[in-house]
Amino acid sequence: MSLFASTLLFALQSTSSAAPATPPPSPCAAPEFSQFDFWVGEWDVYPNVAVDPKNASKVPLIANSRIEKLYAGCAIRENWMPLKGQGGGSLNGYNPATKRWHQAWIGAAPGHVDFDGGFTGGKMVLTGMWAGVNGPGQDALIRMSYTLQPDGSVRQHGEQSTDHGLTWSTNFDFMYRKRKEPIPAK
């Protein structure tokens, strides 16, 4: 028997008798990595206003948003697509070392903002300093709360503080409602 044939026979015998390799567990399998999963989906986004059911169709759609869980469950990515104005997106992830969630927002305006926080009181709360959010040189601390609603929608309530968190006022208030059809590709 040739050396090549002997090597091939040995390789085949070794392969057939070896136990199949068990895939390693996902590095992001801990429950904390799923705390923000309620936001994953394709959404129509509306201003959150008290609406008389007879006039519900008059609330204007302001954006579409695609929220995806990626990278073996280690990250959640948002693609914000407003009907008017510039879009943007965020990358969100849980850091087990700090036991905190982090969000990096990148948009056409005003650019880049870093938020951090966690899941508390039944909602995800993220806070960050947003430079120029109220105009040039007018920075504010922004606190965003994401809350799953009983009907499956998600409320994103943004508050701002211009006094380092002593007082807060509403900056934006959105309702994410599940889309009936996928968001068309652009």
Secondary structure as UniProt FT lines:
FT   HELIX           3..17
FT   TURN            27..28
FT   HELIX           31..34
FT   TURN            35..36
FT   HELIX           37..39
FT   STRAND          41..47
FT   HELIX           53..58
FT   STRAND          63..70
FT   TURN            71..74
FT   STRAND          75..82
FT   STRAND          88..95
FT   TURN            96..99
FT   STRAND          100..107
FT   STRAND          112..120
FT   TURN            121..122
FT   STRAND          123..130
FT   TURN            131..134
FT   TURN            136..137
FT   STRAND          140..148
FT   TURN            150..151
FT   STRAND          154..161
FT   TURN            164..165
FT   STRAND          169..178
//
